Amino acid sequence: MNGLQEFLRNDDGASLVEYACIIMMTSIFALAALRSLGHKSTNVLTNVANQLS
């Protein structure tokens, strides 16, 4: 328990490696979301175009 308390009280800045990990994980989640939403938006736009023609 002391280790956890010490970790939570530690106010040192994040290192370059930690920032790189955050950027990498954010990029992976963003790409996954864009791929998922991209297919759905394509289907919606295709349906709209078909109904208009």
C-alpha positions as CSV (number, residue, x, y, z in Angstrom):
1,M,0.0,0.0,0.0
2,N,2.9,2.4,0.7
3,G,4.1,1.9,-2.9
4,L,0.7,3.0,-4.3
5,Q,0.6,6.0,-2.0
6,E,4.1,7.0,-3.0
7,F,3.1,6.6,-6.7
8,L,0.1,8.8,-6.3
9,R,2.0,11.5,-4.5
10,N,4.8,11.5,-7.0
11,D,4.5,14.8,-8.9
12,D,7.4,14.3,-11.3
13,G,6.7,15.2,-14.9
14,A,6.0,12.6,-17.5
15,S,8.9,11.4,-19.5
16,L,9.3,11.3,-23.3
17,V,8.5,7.6,-23.3
18,E,5.2,8.1,-21.5
19,Y,4.2,10.9,-23.9
20,A,5.1,8.6,-26.8
21,C,2.9,5.8,-25.4
22,I,0.0,8.3,-24.9
23,I,0.3,9.5,-28.5
24,M,0.5,6.0,-29.9
25,M,-2.6,4.8,-28.0
26,T,-4.6,7.9,-29.0
27,S,-3.6,7.3,-32.6
28,I,-4.7,3.7,-32.5
29,F,-8.1,4.5,-31.0
30,A,-8.6,7.4,-33.5
31,L,-7.8,5.3,-36.5
32,A,-10.1,2.5,-35.3
33,A,-12.9,5.1,-34.7
34,L,-12.4,6.7,-38.2
35,R,-12.4,3.3,-39.9
36,S,-15.6,2.3,-38.1
37,L,-17.4,5.6,-38.7
38,G,-16.1,5.8,-42.3
39,H,-17.9,2.7,-43.4
40,K,-21.2,3.9,-41.7
41,S,-21.0,7.4,-43.2
42,T,-20.4,5.9,-46.7
43,N,-23.5,3.8,-46.4
44,V,-25.6,6.7,-45.2
45,L,-24.4,9.0,-48.1
46,T,-25.0,6.2,-50.6
47,N,-28.5,5.7,-49.4
48,V,-29.2,9.5,-49.6
49,A,-27.8,9.7,-53.1
50,N,-29.9,6.7,-54.2
51,Q,-33.1,8.3,-52.8
52,L,-32.4,11.6,-54.5
53,S,-31.8,10.0,-58.0
